[in-house]
Amino acid sequence: MLASASPRRLDLLRQVGVEPDTILGAEIDESPRPKETPRQLAVRLAREKAQKVAAARPDEVVLAADTVVAVGRRVLPKAEADDDVRACLALLSGRAHRVLTAVAVSGPKGLTSRLVETRVRFKRLTPGEIDAYVQSREGIGKAGGYAIQGRAGSFVTELQGSYSGVVGLPLYETLNLLAGAGLKVR
């Protein structure tokens, strides 16, 4: 079971031949706690999502994930409006940031999780590039206000880590966690 309403996560699973039998988004409060680091936030949210869905479906293997984009200790929002996308891109322009994706699997053997950190560097963006990206509406609903698998891929000058983790689900770690929970994968 996939505890995520993200079409990108579903697409990534299908890319490697995994088809969840059920998809059930886990609605939780995603607000950072005081003094919580971006790494801690990503892991906590993925685990809470898995636990919430697993409580309703205790006999199933539940996969959940959460992606956090951070500059230093600052967590960038999931962009809900054009102004959010613009502010995120202005902050990310010409600098490196971290994309932290945590994956959690709950099953008969308990709850396990992994955190994957990817470093991404953007080129310096012109005001016109930011305006065009905002107008594309691609960044709405995305952590950090961008989707690397779309037009924002052209902003990336360097990527160290997991591309699929930046999209929203690090495939290598996900398949290992699912296999550890007893599912046949690959």
N, C-alpha and C positions, 0 to 999 in steps of 0.2 A: 504494500500500500504506500502510495506517495502522499505525504502530508504537506502538500504544496499546491497552490493554484497557479503556479508559474508555468506558462507554456514553454518557456525556455528550458526549464528543468526537465519537463516531459520530453521535449525534443532531444535533449542530450541523452536521456536514458534510452530512447528509441534508437538513437544513433549507434549505441553499443548493444542493441538487441534485447534490452530489458523493457518489458511492457507491464506497468503496474496494473494489477487487477482492479484496483480502486484508487480514486483520487479524492482526497478530502483535505481541504485547506484548514490549517489550524489557526484560529484567530486568537492571538495573545497580545498583550501590551508589549510593544517593542521599544519602549522608552528606555534609554540608558539609565542605569542606577548611578547615584553619586560615587565618584572616584572609580567607576568601572572603566577599564581600558577597552579599546576597540576589540582586541583579541578576546577578552573575557565576555564582552557583549555578544559577539558572533557565536561563541560556543554556548553560552547560556540560552540564547534564543533558539538555536537549532535543537538543543536538548529539550527545552520546554515544549517546543512544537511536537517533537516525537513523543514525549511523555503524555501530552494532552490527547493526541489521537490514539496512542496505545491504551490509554485508560478506557476509551470507548470500544476498542478492538483488541483486547488483550491476547488473543490467539494468533494475531497476525504479525508479520514483520513490517515495521513502519519505518520509512525513510523520510527524514526531514533535513532541511538545510536553511542556512541564513547567510546572506552576504552583506558585509559592512565595508564601506570605502572610507579610508582614513588618511588624513594628512597630519602626521605626528600623532598626538592624542585626540585630535579633533575628528569626530565622526561626522561625515557628510550625510545629509538627509536623503531619504527616498524622495525624489522630486515629485511634488504634487501639483506644481504650477510652473508656468514659463519662467517666472522670476527665480524659482528654485534652481532650474536647469541653468539659467544664466549665471547665477551666483556660484554654482558648483564649477562650471566651466571656467569662469574667471579665476577661481582659486586654483584649479588644476593646470591652467595654462602655463606652459614652460617649466613645469616641475614634476617631480616624482611623487607618487602616492602609493598606498598599499591597498590591495583588495583582499579582504579576509573572508574566506568562505568556510564555514563550519558545516560538517555533515554529521548527522546523528542517526543511528539505527537502533531501534528497540525491537527485541524479539525474545524468543524463549531463553536465550543465554544472557538476557539483561540489556542494558543500554550502553552502547559504545559510541564514541565520537572521535572525529579528527578535525584538525584545523589546517587549512592550506592558505599560506600567505604568498601573494604574488605582488611583485613590484612593477608598477607601470609608470612610464614617463610619457608625458604629452609634449608635443611641440608647442611653441608659443603661438597662441591662437589670435587671429586678428578679430576685431569687432565684427567684421562681415561674416567670418566663419562661425562665430558664436551666434550671431543673429540667424544665419541659415540653419544651424543645428536646432536652435530653439523653435524656429518655424516648422521644422520637420516633425516636431512633437515626439521624436524617438526617445527623448530622455525622460518623459513623464512616466512615473511609476518605477523608475530605475534607481538603485542605490548610487549615489554620487552624481545623478543626473545624466548618465550616459549609458549607451549600449555598445560595447566593443564589437559585437557581431554585426553592427550596422555601420552607419556613416562615421561614427566616432572612431572606428578602426583606423581611419586615415589620420587621426591625431596622434597615434601611438608611435613614438620613436624608439622605445625600448620596452621589452617585457621579459621579466625574469620570474619564472614559475609556471603556473598552470593556466593556460588560455581558457580551458573549460571552467576552471574555478572562477575566472573573471566573469564569464557568462552567467555562472550561478551554481555550477555543480562540478567539482573536480572529479573527473571520471575514474581515474586510477584508484583514488582513495575510496570512492563510493563503491566500486565493484569489490574491493577488498573487504569493506565492512559488510556488504551484502553476503559475500561468500562466507565470512566469519559467522554470520547469523544463520547459516545453513541453506541459503538459496543457491541454486545452480545458476551461475553466470558465466559468460564468455562462450 
